[in-house]
Amino acid sequence: MENAEKNLPSGLKKDGSAGLKGLLVTSAEGHVLLTGLGLTLVYILWLAFELFTNPDSFQTLLGMTAVEVVFGRIGCMGFGYSMGVGHVRVVIISMLLETILVLVFYPLFVFIWRQLLMMKWLRRLSDRTYTAAQRHKDKVRKYGVIGLFMFVWLPFWMTGPVVGCMIGYLLGMRVWVNLVTVLIGTYVAILGWAYLLHQLHRQTLSYSSYAIVIMAAIAAAAALAWTCRQRFRRHNQRR
């Protein structure tokens, strides 16, 4: 955490006495959070517009959002293709959702880590993200920004943008360098997955329109099982 100490938000005193409200205005993390919340509001307004003008589109957007949160970009994009959403629209929605997740959860995790925000359920999620970031940060440190980009871009479990942002934070990267690197890596990964999933969807469409969703769910379940197994092994090693 020695590098992260250099990244103290500008509105935060070392004893943590500055309020969260002040940090929203004075710190880079606060600006990121406000941007993320603004983007979230725009997305909610879009959902509301679709609800009243095109209920089918609203249901698809809501489904993609839920799948993104639970299973990640692969499941979200696969669901979109299975529902007949156009190629460009799937990419844009996936990029928008991942951007919102980064811009909202990254600063929240930083505030929680600085003990400025107390939310038990978010604290547990933050702790898991921090643990994953700690486990991978030495691999990224060697190559700096390029290493962070590769970490986010490569399609391995727990190499997503939120964990990537936490690694950049722990390594003492500037907030905007960290975010730009992570988001570019995320967008490149989405474009790669879009091409692969679109081609796969076309190949499996003759069997079932939901074939790609089933395959994505199986892949996510396998990754989750592997993660649980690794946690169980680490827990036994500590005993």
C-alpha positions, -999 to 999 in steps of 0.1 A, spaced: 0 0 0 30 23 1 24 34 -35 -13 39 -29 -5 63 0 9 86 -26 -24 86 -43 -44 101 -15 -74 120 -28 -66 157 -28 -95 164 -4 -85 138 21 -62 144 50 -40 116 62 -61 111 93 -92 106 71 -110 136 86 -122 151 53 -159 143 46 -171 123 17 -192 152 5 -161 174 1 -142 146 -17 -169 145 -44 -160 180 -53 -123 182 -46 -108 148 -54 -102 131 -87 -120 100 -74 -150 122 -65 -151 136 -101 -150 100 -115 -179 90 -93 -200 120 -102 -193 113 -139 -203 77 -134 -235 86 -116 -243 111 -144 -238 84 -170 -260 60 -149 -287 86 -149 -286 90 -186 -288 52 -190 -318 50 -167 -335 78 -187 -328 58 -218 -344 27 -202 -374 47 -192 -378 61 -227 -376 26 -242 -401 13 -216 -428 37 -229 -419 37 -266 -406 2 -272 -413 -23 -243 -396 -52 -262 -364 -32 -265 -367 -22 -228 -368 -59 -218 -338 -67 -239 -318 -38 -224 -328 -47 -189 -318 -83 -196 -284 -73 -210 -278 -51 -180 -287 -79 -155 -265 -104 -174 -236 -79 -175 -237 -74 -137 -239 -112 -130 -219 -128 -157 -199 -100 -173 -194 -88 -209 -194 -122 -226 -228 -132 -212 -242 -97 -218 -232 -97 -255 -242 -133 -260 -277 -124 -246 -279 -94 -269 -271 -114 -300 -296 -141 -290 -323 -115 -287 -317 -102 -322 -299 -70 -312 -277 -55 -340 -240 -60 -339 -231 -23 -334 -258 -18 -308 -245 -48 -288 -210 -33 -288 -222 2 -277 -244 -12 -249 -216 -34 -236 -191 -5 -237 -216 18 -219 -223 -7 -191 -187 -16 -185 -178 21 -184 -206 28 -158 -194 -1 -137 -158 12 -137 -167 49 -131 -190 40 -102 -174 11 -84 -137 21 -87 -141 54 -66 -165 37 -42 -139 10 -35 -113 37 -30 -135 55 -5 -143 23 13 -106 14 15 -100 49 30 -128 42 55 -148 71 43 -178 50 33 -193 22 53 -216 -2 34 -213 -38 45 -224 -55 13 -202 -32 -8 -173 -37 17 -174 -75 11 -173 -69 -27 -145 -44 -22 -125 -69 -1 -128 -96 -28 -118 -71 -55 -88 -59 -34 -77 -95 -28 -78 -102 -65 -59 -70 -73 -32 -78 -47 -28 -113 -62 -21 -99 -97 -5 -65 -91 31 -78 -91 25 -93 -126 14 -59 -138 40 -38 -120 68 -51 -143 53 -36 -174 34 -6 -160 7 8 -182 12 -18 -209 9 -46 -182 -23 -31 -170 -37 -29 -205 -29 -65 -211 -43 -76 -178 -77 -60 -187 -76 -71 -223 -67 -108 -218 -99 -130 -214 -91 -146 -180 -113 -149 -150 -109 -119 -125 -90 -98 -150 -119 -74 -155 -118 -36 -156 -128 -30 -119 -100 -53 -107 -77 -36 -132 -85 -2 -118 -77 -14 -83 -44 -27 -94 -36 7 -110 -45 23 -77 -23 0 -57 6 7 -80 2 44 -75 -9 53 -111 -26 86 -116 -64 83 -116 -69 94 -153 -40 73 -166 -54 44 -147 -89 48 -160 -80 56 -196 -57 25 -197 -84 3 -182 -112 15 -204 -91 13 -237 -82 -23 -227 -119 -30 -220 -131 -16 -253 -105 -35 -273 -116 -67 -255 -152 -60 -262 -145 -55 -299 -126 -88 -300 -154 -106 -282 -180 -90 -304 -164 -104 -335 -160 -139 -320 -195 -140 -305 -212 -126 -336 -196 -153 -357 -204 -180 -332 -240 -168 -330 -244 -171 -368 -230 -206 -367 -253 -218 -338 -284 -200 -349 -296 -230 -369 -297 -251 -336 -313 -225 -313 -314 -187 -309 -303 -192 -273 -274 -215 -280 -248 -187 -275 -264 -177 -242 -262 -213 -230 -226 -216 -240 -217 -183 -223 -235 -195 -191 -216 -227 -191 -183 -209 -195 -193 -185 -167 -203 -214 -144 -170 -232 -151 -150 -200 -143 -170 -195 -111 -164 -231 -101 -127 -227 -107 -126 -195 -86 -144 -212 -57 -120 -241 -59 -90 -217 -57 -105 -200 -27 -112 -233 -10 -76 -244 -16 -62 -210 -2 -85 -213 28 -72 -248 36 -36 -237 32 -41 -210 58 -55 -235 84 
